[in-house]
Amino acid sequence: MRKKLEEQDGKGKTILLHSCCGPCSTSSIERLLEMNWKIVLYYQNDNIFPENEWEKRYNELLKVATFYDLKVVGHENYNHQAWRKAIEGFEDCPEHGLRCAKCFAYNLSLADAKAKELKIDFFTTTLTVSRFKNSQQIFSIGKDYPPFMDIDFKKKDGFSKSVRLSNQLGLYRQQYCGCEFSFKEKI
């Protein structure tokens, strides 16, 4: 059984951090830095809807990247249709159900491909910092991608820290997960 990331010292190795947004990235970055990892932020997130929300979340991540002096990769293009194809047939599933699992798999597969492209040996995701996401479900999906390091960023008060850090940095905090289905549930 492999060690969980929170039990490991990064020893100065690089890790790609799939970042859903700036606020969730804050405490995740701090935790990885405490563990001696070098971090490259990855932002793709084709699930986010509408496109101006995708841009807004990206811009908030840039603020975080500037604050921590980190590089951001992956913002090449918004491809919501590719995400829609990946979750096809699961559109009517409730929040936290199979549609979300498909979405996690989609995002982790893109992060895995980006890590390989950049020759980065490890990746993880900020998705586990959210109190609304099931970390065990994400870890289960992550097993399909061997470079994935399972870390529950909720631990050590991660979610509350992300809220405090977001407030300190004056970041926009969205009120829904990002996809059009969670957006419709909020309105």
Number of C-alpha atoms within 10 A of each C-alpha: 3 6 9 11 16 16 9 11 14 18 10 12 13 18 22 28 27 28 28 25 27 26 30 27 27 27 26 27 25 16 17 20 16 11 17 15 20 17 21 22 23 25 25 22 29 22 27 25 18 14 14 10 14 23 15 15 24 21 16 21 26 20 16 25 19 12 11 14 11 14 12 21 15 15 13 8 9 17 14 18 10 13 19 16 9 16 19 12 11 16 14 11 13 13 16 13 11 16 20 21 19 17 20 20 20 20 22 22 17 17 28 25 13 19 23 15 9 12 11 16 15 20 27 25 29 23 25 25 27 18 13 12 16 16 19 13 14 21 20 13 18 22 12 13 18 11 19 25 21 22 23 24 26 21 13 11 11 22 21 16 19 24 17 15 19 21 13 9 16 12 19 16 15 12 9 16 19 20 21 15 19 17 15 9 10 10 6
